[in-house]
Amino acid sequence: MLLAIDAGNTNIVFAIHDGDELRHKWRISSSSSRTADEYMVWLTQLMNLENISPALITGAIIATVVPQALFPLQLLCRRYFNCVALVVGDPDIDLGLEIKLDNPSEVGADRLVNAVAAQKKYGGPMIIIDFGTATTFDIIDGQGNYCGGIISPGVNLSVEALHMAAAKLPRVAVENPGNVIGIGTVTAIQSGIFWGYVGLVEGLVRRIKQEYGQKNGEQNMKVLATGGLAPLFDEEISEIETVDQELTTYGLFEIYSRNQ
């Protein structure tokens, strides 16, 4: 079995693959101070509930955008699962794609993993929208190469920043308020966040297709969404063709398989 770890700014996801089947997936909040021992205490309890012994884990792979989390996660794999984890971003890892940027090392590991998964499952050219801590847009060409992207503040991050910066504005849940015009403070904020991000996504997708698609003869770009809030926005954004919540874990499995 493969232990795939996706360490993001908000959560760390631990997924177990048995062959090409995703067996189980758990998440824990990200913390730069958490130790390998703490991860194992938490993870062991969840694995026991599913009757999975740590001895069944024969390999591991890590993708992280939090540098401080890497060492304890690598130690977790060595000490408790008796394996050396592959790390996405290491120069000797074959991703099967070309990063067409001036400085390829700047691209977050999670975005590269998503690109690998999207090309394998759906084929390019494609725009991948990830509704995570940041809302990111990644462009994949017809050959599956990574051609650049866009980073904007995430939905929940915007809600939190608004609440912290404006003393009289409450923290609200992210949801579709129905109407564009709010009839109270809460619905006004929800409208600004929800419909504001709908407009952001629609506008950027249109501009990406104009700038990249027309220039490179790849106008028929698929649009794929992932991340926790993707289903919510999918309901109102017609440009989104597919929502895939397992994109990153699938990409980690593909990268691990490629490098065996």
Backbone as CSV, one residue per row, in Angstrom:
resi,resn,N_x,N_y,N_z,CA_x,CA_y,CA_z,C_x,C_y,C_z
1,MET,0.839,-1.201,0.000,0.000,0.000,0.000,0.877,1.255,0.000
2,LEU,0.355,2.300,-0.601,1.069,3.573,-0.705,0.441,4.600,0.225
3,LEU,1.275,5.293,0.987,0.837,6.423,1.791,1.177,7.703,1.032
4,ALA,0.153,8.438,0.614,0.339,9.685,-0.122,-0.023,10.850,0.794
5,ILE,0.883,11.817,0.930,0.699,12.927,1.856,0.726,14.240,1.086
6,ASP,-0.349,15.012,1.213,-0.459,16.324,0.577,-0.539,17.369,1.681
7,ALA,0.558,18.078,1.913,0.635,19.051,2.998,0.395,20.450,2.463
8,GLY,-0.782,20.989,2.758,-1.125,22.329,2.310,-1.023,23.338,3.435
9,ASN,-1.368,24.578,3.133,-1.280,25.632,4.138,-2.353,25.521,5.208
10,THR,-3.491,24.925,4.867,-4.593,24.815,5.815,-4.712,23.411,6.395
11,ASN,-4.629,22.392,5.533,-4.775,21.010,5.975,-3.674,20.135,5.387
12,ILE,-3.412,19.017,6.072,-2.570,17.960,5.526,-3.457,16.744,5.298
13,VAL,-3.428,16.223,4.086,-4.250,15.071,3.728,-3.355,13.835,3.652
14,PHE,-3.760,12.777,4.319,-3.093,11.479,4.265,-4.027,10.526,3.524
15,ALA,-3.559,9.944,2.435,-4.372,9.025,1.646,-3.647,7.702,1.495
16,ILE,-4.401,6.626,1.509,-3.825,5.294,1.340,-4.364,4.680,0.058
17,HIS,-3.435,4.304,-0.826,-3.774,3.640,-2.080,-3.406,2.168,-1.982
18,ASP,-4.317,1.325,-2.387,-4.057,-0.109,-2.504,-4.072,-0.432,-3.990
19,GLY,-2.887,-0.586,-4.588,-2.818,-0.654,-6.047,-3.231,0.700,-6.595
20,ASP,-4.152,0.707,-7.559,-4.637,1.981,-8.102,-5.950,2.415,-7.462
21,GLU,-6.323,1.794,-6.357,-7.568,2.133,-5.667,-7.293,3.004,-4.452
22,LEU,-8.011,4.122,-4.365,-7.931,4.972,-3.181,-8.774,4.326,-2.080
23,ARG,-8.111,3.843,-1.035,-8.821,3.128,0.022,-9.407,4.072,1.069
24,HIS,-8.567,4.975,1.580,-9.021,5.863,2.647,-8.268,7.180,2.563
25,LYS,-8.909,8.237,3.091,-8.297,9.566,3.087,-8.714,10.290,4.363
26,TRP,-7.714,10.890,5.048,-7.983,11.638,6.269,-7.239,12.969,6.191
27,ARG,-7.747,13.949,6.930,-7.071,15.253,6.945,-6.928,15.756,8.370
28,ILE,-5.871,16.524,8.575,-5.585,17.165,9.854,-5.131,18.591,9.566
29,SER,-5.418,19.502,10.487,-5.022,20.900,10.265,-3.503,21.015,10.225
30,SER,-3.015,21.888,9.369,-1.572,22.090,9.234,-1.022,22.817,10.462
31,SER,0.132,22.359,10.924,0.821,23.008,12.034,2.306,22.755,11.881
32,SER,3.070,23.815,11.819,4.513,23.675,11.619,5.216,23.089,12.837
33,SER,4.531,23.062,13.983,5.161,22.559,15.207,4.826,21.100,15.487
34,ARG,3.988,20.467,14.667,3.593,19.083,14.920,4.743,18.143,14.595
35,THR,4.961,17.143,15.454,6.086,16.226,15.289,5.654,14.947,14.586
36,ALA,6.650,14.150,14.169,6.373,12.856,13.548,5.607,11.956,14.503
37,ASP,5.944,12.004,15.777,5.258,11.176,16.774,3.787,11.566,16.887
38,GLU,3.515,12.856,16.869,2.127,13.314,16.957,1.325,12.876,15.739
39,TYR,1.934,13.006,14.559,1.245,12.533,13.356,0.901,11.049,13.487
40,MET,1.844,10.251,13.994,1.642,8.810,14.046,0.571,8.421,15.055
41,VAL,0.529,9.082,16.193,-0.514,8.795,17.184,-1.887,9.012,16.576
42,TRP,-2.050,10.123,15.878,-3.328,10.449,15.231,-3.641,9.484,14.094
43,LEU,-2.642,9.226,13.252,-2.860,8.410,12.064,-3.104,6.942,12.437
44,THR,-2.405,6.446,13.453,-2.570,5.056,13.862,-4.009,4.765,14.289
45,GLN,-4.595,5.685,15.029,-5.974,5.481,15.471,-6.926,5.377,14.287
46,LEU,-6.755,6.225,13.284,-7.629,6.195,12.114,-7.390,4.939,11.288
47,MET,-6.142,4.537,11.151,-5.844,3.311,10.410,-6.414,2.084,11.115
48,ASN,-6.347,2.076,12.442,-6.902,0.956,13.196,-8.406,0.827,12.986
49,LEU,-9.086,1.953,12.870,-10.530,1.914,12.634,-10.866,1.233,11.306
50,GLU,-9.920,1.288,10.359,-10.134,0.672,9.046,-9.382,-0.650,8.914
51,ASN,-8.855,-1.155,10.042,-8.129,-2.432,10.059,-6.930,-2.439,9.108
52,ILE,-6.209,-1.320,9.089,-4.998,-1.215,8.274,-3.790,-1.153,9.201
53,SER,-2.914,-2.111,9.070,-1.697,-2.130,9.882,-0.619,-1.265,9.231
54,PRO,0.155,-0.522,10.018,1.273,0.239,9.444,2.230,-0.632,8.644
55,ALA,2.325,-1.920,8.981,3.229,-2.820,8.265,2.821,-3.036,6.818
56,LEU,1.559,-2.700,6.478,1.081,-2.878,5.107,1.562,-1.765,4.173
57,ILE,2.049,-0.670,4.752,2.537,0.454,3.941,3.924,0.120,3.416
58,THR,4.062,0.103,2.102,5.349,-0.259,1.491,6.024,0.919,0.785
59,GLY,5.342,2.041,0.656,5.930,3.205,0.002,5.202,4.462,0.414
60,ALA,5.839,5.604,0.171,5.239,6.887,0.551,5.691,7.973,-0.402
61,ILE,4.850,8.978,-0.555,5.185,10.146,-1.377,4.601,11.378,-0.701
62,ILE,5.344,12.469,-0.751,4.956,13.711,-0.082,4.982,14.862,-1.073
63,ALA,3.926,15.667,-1.046,3.923,16.964,-1.732,3.568,18.006,-0.684
64,THR,4.403,19.013,-0.532,4.126,20.029,0.483,4.451,21.423,-0.030
65,VAL,3.622,22.382,0.381,3.913,23.793,0.121,4.297,24.486,1.427
66,VAL,4.483,23.687,2.481,4.889,24.201,3.792,6.257,23.610,4.121
67,PRO,7.342,24.326,3.883,8.683,23.756,4.066,8.922,23.186,5.453
68,GLN,8.353,23.826,6.494,8.592,23.357,7.860,7.964,21.991,8.121
69,ALA,6.979,21.612,7.314,6.289,20.337,7.536,7.041,19.160,6.931
70,LEU,7.988,19.420,6.048,8.611,18.335,5.295,9.407,17.382,6.193
71,PHE,10.266,17.921,7.045,11.127,17.034,7.843,10.329,16.086,8.742
72,PRO,9.361,16.566,9.540,8.618,15.620,10.384,7.825,14.600,9.575
73,LEU,7.362,14.962,8.383,6.642,13.998,7.553,7.595,12.949,6.984
74,GLN,8.790,13.377,6.586,9.790,12.398,6.136,10.195,11.466,7.282
75,LEU,10.336,12.037,8.470,10.694,11.229,9.635,9.576,10.244,9.967
76,LEU,8.351,10.683,9.835,7.199,9.799,10.035,7.297,8.565,9.144
77,CYS,7.607,8.777,7.889,7.688,7.659,6.936,8.845,6.723,7.264
78,ARG,9.996,7.302,7.617,11.162,6.469,7.930,10.983,5.692,9.228
79,ARG,10.554,6.387,10.264,10.523,5.785,11.599,9.381,4.792,11.775
80,TYR,8.218,5.137,11.249,7.039,4.326,11.559,6.549,3.458,10.394
81,PHE,6.966,3.797,9.182,6.537,2.988,8.034,7.713,2.342,7.305
82,ASN,8.913,2.584,7.838,10.124,1.915,7.340,10.314,2.112,5.833
83,CYS,10.074,3.337,5.352,10.291,3.620,3.932,10.765,5.060,3.778
84,VAL,11.503,5.309,2.716,11.965,6.660,2.392,10.975,7.262,1.400
85,ALA,10.345,8.352,1.791,9.302,8.946,0.961,9.889,9.682,-0.240
86,LEU,9.266,9.531,-1.385,9.551,10.408,-2.514,8.992,11.791,-2.201
87,VAL,9.686,12.824,-2.638,9.235,14.192,-2.380,9.077,14.915,-3.707
88,VAL,7.857,15.354,-3.997,7.597,16.083,-5.229,8.370,17.401,-5.195
89,GLY,9.138,17.642,-6.223,9.989,18.823,-6.271,11.450,18.492,-6.221
90,ASP,11.801,17.294,-5.721,13.200,16.870,-5.767,13.643,16.750,-7.222
91,PRO,14.871,17.136,-7.531,15.314,17.169,-8.933,15.321,15.806,-9.619
92,ASP,15.413,14.724,-8.858,15.465,13.408,-9.487,14.096,12.762,-9.651
93,ILE,13.022,13.487,-9.312,11.666,12.968,-9.482,11.173,13.289,-10.894
94,ASP,10.729,12.270,-11.603,10.213,12.439,-12.961,8.710,12.682,-12.893
95,LEU,8.282,13.875,-13.306,6.859,14.212,-13.305,6.180,13.867,-14.628
96,GLY,6.968,13.675,-15.668,6.380,13.371,-16.964,5.836,14.588,-17.677
97,LEU,6.260,15.775,-17.242,5.835,17.008,-17.907,6.965,18.030,-17.858
98,GLU,6.872,18.988,-18.741,7.842,20.094,-18.774,7.211,21.312,-18.124
99,ILE,7.992,21.989,-17.281,7.522,23.221,-16.636,8.049,24.395,-17.451
100,LYS,7.192,25.029,-18.217,7.616,26.070,-19.161,7.610,27.447,-18.501
101,LEU,8.425,27.585,-17.454,8.552,28.849,-16.747,10.015,29.219,-16.636
102,ASP,10.276,30.505,-16.398,11.660,30.956,-16.242,12.314,30.313,-15.030
103,ASN,11.531,30.120,-13.955,12.059,29.513,-12.731,11.108,28.390,-12.296
104,PRO,11.296,27.190,-12.802,10.372,26.092,-12.497,10.248,25.777,-11.014
105,SER,11.281,26.066,-10.227,11.243,25.730,-8.801,10.219,26.561,-8.030
106,GLU,9.709,27.631,-8.646,8.737,28.475,-7.971,7.342,27.858,-7.924
107,VAL,7.081,26.881,-8.762,5.733,26.311,-8.840,5.491,25.404,-7.635
108,GLY,4.366,25.606,-6.956,4.032,24.791,-5.800,3.860,23.325,-6.171
109,ALA,4.285,22.447,-5.258,4.208,21.009,-5.519,2.782,20.559,-5.779
110,ASP,1.821,21.143,-5.059,0.432,20.726,-5.234,-0.071,21.034,-6.643
111,ARG,0.387,22.140,-7.209,-0.059,22.530,-8.555,0.528,21.601,-9.609
112,LEU,1.757,21.172,-9.401,2.367,20.220,-10.329,1.688,18.853,-10.243
113,VAL,1.361,18.439,-9.021,0.671,17.163,-8.841,-0.689,17.204,-9.535
114,ASN,-1.407,18.305,-9.374,-2.703,18.444,-10.049,-2.548,18.398,-11.566
115,ALA,-1.479,18.999,-12.071,-1.247,18.999,-13.516,-1.012,17.585,-14.035
116,VAL,-0.227,16.809,-13.294,0.028,15.422,-13.683,-1.276,14.633,-13.709
117,ALA,-2.082,14.788,-12.661,-3.340,14.049,-12.573,-4.309,14.464,-13.667
118,ALA,-4.418,15.764,-13.915,-5.373,16.252,-14.911,-5.027,15.762,-16.304
119,GLN,-3.751,15.782,-16.646,-3.339,15.309,-17.962,-3.621,13.814,-18.115
120,LYS,-3.353,13.056,-17.068,-3.551,11.602,-17.120,-5.032,11.248,-17.250
121,LYS,-5.885,11.945,-16.497,-7.295,11.587,-16.452,-8.125,12.236,-17.559
122,TYR,-7.776,13.462,-17.949,-8.654,14.213,-18.841,-7.977,14.685,-20.121
123,GLY,-6.659,14.842,-20.100,-5.952,15.337,-21.278,-6.076,16.834,-21.439
124,GLY,-5.040,17.450,-22.016,-5.033,18.904,-22.222,-5.533,19.250,-23.606
125,PRO,-5.600,20.547,-23.909,-5.251,21.680,-23.042,-6.319,21.904,-21.974
126,MET,-5.909,22.481,-20.857,-6.812,22.549,-19.713,-6.476,23.715,-18.799
127,ILE,-7.516,24.220,-18.124,-7.375,25.170,-17.015,-7.818,24.439,-15.757
128,ILE,-6.934,24.381,-14.753,-7.270,23.753,-13.478,-7.482,24.858,-12.449
129,ILE,-8.665,24.878,-11.844,-8.973,25.858,-10.797,-9.019,25.133,-9.466
130,ASP,-8.190,25.563,-8.530,-8.130,24.935,-7.213,-8.618,25.927,-6.170
131,PHE,-9.775,25.613,-5.569,-10.340,26.471,-4.533,-9.762,26.056,-3.177
132,GLY,-8.531,26.467,-2.906,-7.852,26.121,-1.670,-7.595,27.350,-0.822
133,THR,-6.512,27.322,-0.031,-6.139,28.493,0.755,-5.967,29.697,-0.166
134,ALA,-5.358,29.463,-1.311,-5.375,30.419,-2.423,-6.264,29.826,-3.520
135,THR,-6.873,30.675,-4.305,-7.594,30.199,-5.488,-6.626,30.318,-6.660
136,THR,-6.245,29.169,-7.201,-5.229,29.163,-8.248,-5.804,28.681,-9.571
137,PHE,-5.205,29.173,-10.643,-5.551,28.776,-12.004,-4.260,28.297,-12.666
138,ASP,-4.265,27.072,-13.157,-3.078,26.517,-13.797,-3.397,26.122,-15.229
139,ILE,-2.465,26.421,-16.133,-2.672,26.191,-17.560,-1.806,25.033,-18.009
140,ILE,-2.445,24.022,-18.603,-1.776,22.833,-19.111,-1.991,22.780,-20.616
141,ASP,-0.921,22.574,-21.386,-1.084,22.554,-22.837,-1.507,21.173,-23.323
142,GLY,-1.645,21.037,-24.626,-2.132,19.802,-25.209,-1.226,18.619,-24.989
143,GLN,0.051,18.860,-24.684,1.009,17.781,-24.415,1.152,17.496,-22.914
144,GLY,0.387,18.223,-22.099,0.438,18.006,-20.663,1.472,18.826,-19.933
145,ASN,2.117,19.775,-20.616,3.147,20.593,-19.974,2.521,21.745,-19.190
146,TYR,3.220,22.145,-18.125,2.743,23.227,-17.272,3.203,24.561,-17.853
147,CYS,2.240,25.439,-18.160,2.559,26.664,-18.903,2.351,27.952,-18.112
148,GLY,2.080,27.850,-16.831,1.907,29.060,-16.032,0.576,29.070,-15.320
149,GLY,0.311,30.154,-14.606,-0.940,30.209,-13.871,-1.186,31.544,-13.213
150,ILE,-2.190,31.543,-12.354,-2.647,32.735,-11.652,-2.882,32.350,-10.193
151,ILE,-2.521,33.238,-9.274,-2.776,33.023,-7.853,-3.568,34.211,-7.318
152,SER,-4.710,33.917,-6.690,-5.501,34.957,-6.045,-5.832,34.513,-4.623
153,PRO,-6.212,35.433,-3.746,-6.546,35.027,-2.363,-7.684,34.010,-2.357
154,GLY,-7.592,33.043,-1.468,-8.636,32.044,-1.368,-9.930,32.609,-0.817
155,VAL,-11.019,31.894,-1.033,-12.338,32.356,-0.608,-12.391,32.529,0.908
156,ASN,-12.033,31.492,1.653,-12.092,31.581,3.115,-11.095,32.595,3.661
157,LEU,-9.961,32.725,2.983,-8.973,33.722,3.398,-9.544,35.128,3.263
158,SER,-10.284,35.374,2.206,-10.907,36.687,2.001,-11.961,36.970,3.063
159,VAL,-12.751,35.948,3.411,-13.766,36.108,4.453,-13.101,36.471,5.778
160,GLU,-12.035,35.750,6.112,-11.352,35.983,7.381,-10.703,37.365,7.413
161,ALA,-10.090,37.774,6.310,-9.442,39.086,6.257,-10.464,40.206,6.422
162,LEU,-11.629,40.046,5.808,-12.681,41.058,5.914,-13.162,41.180,7.355
163,HIS,-13.354,40.032,7.998,-13.811,40.031,9.398,-12.778,40.681,10.315
164,MET,-11.505,40.404,10.098,-10.454,40.916,10.978,-10.196,42.405,10.763
165,ALA,-10.393,42.872,9.536,-10.057,44.265,9.227,-11.207,45.235,9.475
166,ALA,-12.427,44.719,9.505,-13.598,45.587,9.699,-14.280,45.207,11.010
167,ALA,-14.222,46.086,11.999,-14.640,45.749,13.360,-16.101,45.336,13.464
168,LYS,-16.972,45.894,12.635,-18.403,45.633,12.784,-18.919,44.559,11.826
169,LEU,-18.033,43.991,11.016,-18.484,42.972,10.070,-18.239,41.582,10.650
170,PRO,-19.273,40.732,10.691,-19.130,39.403,11.287,-18.445,38.425,10.341
171,ARG,-17.967,37.335,10.919,-17.475,36.214,10.117,-18.691,35.437,9.606
172,VAL,-18.724,35.126,8.334,-19.895,34.465,7.759,-19.491,33.154,7.096
173,ALA,-20.473,32.271,6.917,-20.256,31.039,6.169,-20.284,31.346,4.679
174,VAL,-19.441,30.651,3.936,-19.418,30.843,2.491,-20.546,30.016,1.881
175,GLU,-21.514,30.680,1.310,-22.613,29.989,0.658,-23.265,30.914,-0.356
176,ASN,-24.043,30.314,-1.226,-24.768,31.082,-2.236,-25.967,31.746,-1.579
177,PRO,-26.001,33.093,-1.518,-27.118,33.755,-0.845,-28.382,33.808,-1.702
178,GLY,-28.281,33.322,-2.927,-29.436,33.362,-3.817,-29.459,34.642,-4.618
179,ASN,-29.824,35.722,-3.975,-29.870,37.016,-4.660,-28.502,37.684,-4.657
180,VAL,-28.283,38.550,-5.640,-27.040,39.314,-5.690,-27.065,40.438,-4.657
181,ILE,-28.201,41.092,-4.503,-28.311,42.211,-3.572,-28.703,41.687,-2.201
182,GLY,-27.846,41.888,-1.204,-28.126,41.432,0.142,-29.155,42.307,0.829
183,ILE,-29.947,41.683,1.734,-30.964,42.432,2.480,-30.556,42.591,3.944
184,GLY,-29.327,42.289,4.228,-28.784,42.446,5.568,-27.268,42.338,5.479
185,THR,-26.588,42.584,6.584,-25.129,42.572,6.567,-24.579,41.202,6.174
186,VAL,-25.137,40.134,6.749,-24.643,38.789,6.469,-24.825,38.429,5.004
187,THR,-26.026,38.630,4.471,-26.262,38.279,3.064,-25.496,39.199,2.126
188,ALA,-25.249,40.439,2.543,-24.457,41.350,1.715,-23.017,40.853,1.607
189,ILE,-22.457,40.382,2.731,-21.096,39.849,2.706,-21.058,38.557,1.896
190,GLN,-22.027,37.680,2.133,-22.064,36.419,1.390,-22.177,36.674,-0.110
191,SER,-22.961,37.662,-0.486,-23.093,37.990,-1.903,-21.783,38.502,-2.470
192,GLY,-21.131,39.395,-1.727,-19.862,39.931,-2.212,-18.814,38.859,-2.393
193,ILE,-18.762,37.917,-1.449,-17.791,36.830,-1.546,-18.177,35.861,-2.655
194,PHE,-19.398,35.328,-2.586,-19.794,34.281,-3.532,-19.843,34.812,-4.967
195,TRP,-20.646,35.840,-5.205,-20.781,36.338,-6.580,-19.514,37.044,-7.041
196,GLY,-18.755,37.598,-6.096,-17.474,38.186,-6.462,-16.516,37.144,-7.013
197,TYR,-16.473,35.970,-6.381,-15.591,34.911,-6.870,-16.138,34.259,-8.130
198,VAL,-17.452,34.210,-8.265,-18.022,33.735,-9.532,-17.538,34.628,-10.668
199,GLY,-17.621,35.950,-10.456,-17.155,36.885,-11.483,-15.663,36.767,-11.731
200,LEU,-14.892,36.579,-10.658,-13.442,36.424,-10.808,-13.121,35.209,-11.667
201,VAL,-13.741,34.072,-11.357,-13.455,32.837,-12.102,-13.891,32.981,-13.553
202,GLU,-15.105,33.463,-13.773,-15.604,33.599,-15.149,-14.725,34.546,-15.955
203,GLY,-14.334,35.659,-15.326,-13.518,36.634,-16.042,-12.127,36.117,-16.358
204,LEU,-11.490,35.446,-15.414,-10.145,34.951,-15.654,-10.137,33.791,-16.643
205,VAL,-11.125,32.910,-16.562,-11.204,31.820,-17.543,-11.344,32.386,-18.953
206,ARG,-12.189,33.383,-19.107,-12.373,33.996,-20.420,-11.080,34.633,-20.915
207,ARG,-10.374,35.338,-20.039,-9.138,36.004,-20.443,-8.017,34.998,-20.723
208,ILE,-7.970,33.899,-19.954,-6.964,32.861,-20.218,-7.183,32.268,-21.599
209,LYS,-8.433,31.972,-21.922,-8.740,31.392,-23.231,-8.392,32.369,-24.358
210,GLN,-8.629,33.653,-24.110,-8.294,34.653,-25.125,-6.789,34.801,-25.284
211,GLU,-6.085,34.910,-24.162,-4.639,35.178,-24.203,-3.828,33.954,-24.594
212,TYR,-4.123,32.812,-23.961,-3.330,31.614,-24.211,-3.922,30.765,-25.338
213,GLY,-5.217,30.514,-25.255,-5.851,29.620,-26.219,-5.741,30.112,-27.651
214,GLN,-6.083,31.371,-27.881,-6.031,31.909,-29.244,-4.606,32.027,-29.745
215,LYS,-3.698,32.424,-28.872,-2.296,32.589,-29.262,-1.669,31.264,-29.667
216,ASN,-2.054,30.181,-28.986,-1.420,28.883,-29.205,-2.305,27.903,-29.967
217,GLY,-3.420,28.391,-30.478,-4.295,27.518,-31.241,-4.944,26.429,-30.413
218,GLU,-5.182,26.723,-29.120,-5.790,25.740,-28.227,-7.020,26.352,-27.545
219,GLN,-7.950,26.834,-28.374,-9.121,27.517,-27.838,-10.031,26.586,-27.045
220,ASN,-10.056,25.307,-27.410,-10.967,24.364,-26.750,-10.350,23.814,-25.467
221,MET,-10.104,24.713,-24.523,-9.500,24.327,-23.254,-10.575,23.810,-22.300
222,LYS,-10.338,22.619,-21.742,-11.233,22.110,-20.709,-11.030,22.938,-19.443
223,VAL,-12.054,22.976,-18.595,-11.953,23.676,-17.319,-12.318,22.697,-16.210
224,LEU,-11.354,22.436,-15.337,-11.495,21.465,-14.262,-11.343,22.189,-12.931
225,ALA,-12.186,21.844,-11.962,-12.114,22.460,-10.632,-11.866,21.410,-9.574
226,THR,-11.130,21.803,-8.541,-10.888,20.935,-7.404,-10.841,21.813,-6.156
227,GLY,-10.704,21.178,-4.983,-10.713,21.932,-3.738,-12.071,21.860,-3.060
228,GLY,-12.080,22.145,-1.769,-13.286,21.954,-0.964,-14.508,22.721,-1.411
229,LEU,-14.324,23.940,-1.926,-15.461,24.767,-2.309,-15.827,24.633,-3.790
230,ALA,-15.135,23.765,-4.506,-15.409,23.611,-5.940,-16.865,23.236,-6.233
231,PRO,-17.482,22.287,-5.508,-18.879,21.948,-5.823,-19.828,23.122,-5.650
232,LEU,-19.588,23.973,-4.653,-20.455,25.131,-4.424,-20.430,26.076,-5.619
233,PHE,-19.245,26.375,-6.131,-19.133,27.315,-7.244,-19.486,26.674,-8.576
234,ASP,-19.336,25.375,-8.667,-19.693,24.667,-9.893,-21.156,24.872,-10.258
235,GLU,-22.009,25.046,-9.260,-23.438,25.206,-9.500,-23.752,26.469,-10.297
236,GLU,-22.900,27.488,-10.186,-23.205,28.771,-10.829,-22.230,29.160,-11.932
237,ILE,-21.160,28.405,-12.094,-20.151,28.767,-13.100,-20.215,27.750,-14.232
238,SER,-20.822,28.138,-15.325,-21.040,27.197,-16.425,-19.733,26.800,-17.103
239,GLU,-18.692,27.633,-16.962,-17.419,27.320,-17.597,-16.760,26.071,-16.995
240,ILE,-17.074,25.748,-15.729,-16.497,24.569,-15.093,-17.174,23.323,-15.652
241,GLU,-16.381,22.464,-16.284,-16.929,21.251,-16.904,-16.896,20.056,-15.970
242,THR,-15.882,19.979,-15.117,-15.697,18.817,-14.251,-15.185,19.266,-12.895
243,VAL,-15.702,18.631,-11.828,-15.169,18.809,-10.477,-14.566,17.483,-10.035
244,ASP,-13.310,17.518,-9.602,-12.613,16.302,-9.183,-11.954,16.556,-7.830
245,GLN,-12.568,16.047,-6.770,-12.063,16.275,-5.419,-10.863,15.394,-5.073
246,GLU,-10.614,14.373,-5.885,-9.510,13.464,-5.596,-8.314,13.703,-6.523
247,LEU,-8.265,14.866,-7.148,-7.253,15.130,-8.168,-5.837,15.020,-7.603
248,THR,-5.585,15.635,-6.454,-4.228,15.662,-5.911,-3.769,14.277,-5.469
249,THR,-4.635,13.526,-4.776,-4.234,12.192,-4.338,-3.987,11.275,-5.532
250,TYR,-4.790,11.431,-6.587,-4.571,10.639,-7.794,-3.226,11.001,-8.430
251,GLY,-2.912,12.301,-8.453,-1.642,12.738,-9.016,-0.450,12.208,-8.247
252,LEU,-0.557,12.158,-6.932,0.537,11.600,-6.123,0.751,10.127,-6.441
253,PHE,-0.346,9.396,-6.597,-0.229,7.983,-6.964,0.441,7.830,-8.324
254,GLU,0.062,8.662,-9.283,0.642,8.579,-10.624,2.141,8.891,-10.607
255,ILE,2.534,9.897,-9.862,3.954,10.262,-9.781,4.753,9.148,-9.121
256,TYR,4.208,8.584,-8.055,4.906,7.480,-7.388,5.068,6.306,-8.337
257,SER,4.013,5.958,-9.051,4.070,4.824,-9.995,5.097,5.073,-11.087
258,ARG,5.145,6.311,-11.584,6.082,6.658,-12.656,7.532,6.509,-12.212
259,ASN,7.795,6.723,-10.945,9.169,6.738,-10.452,9.603,5.422,-9.820
260,GLN,8.821,4.373,-9.987,9.226,3.052,-9.500,10.027,2.313,-10.569
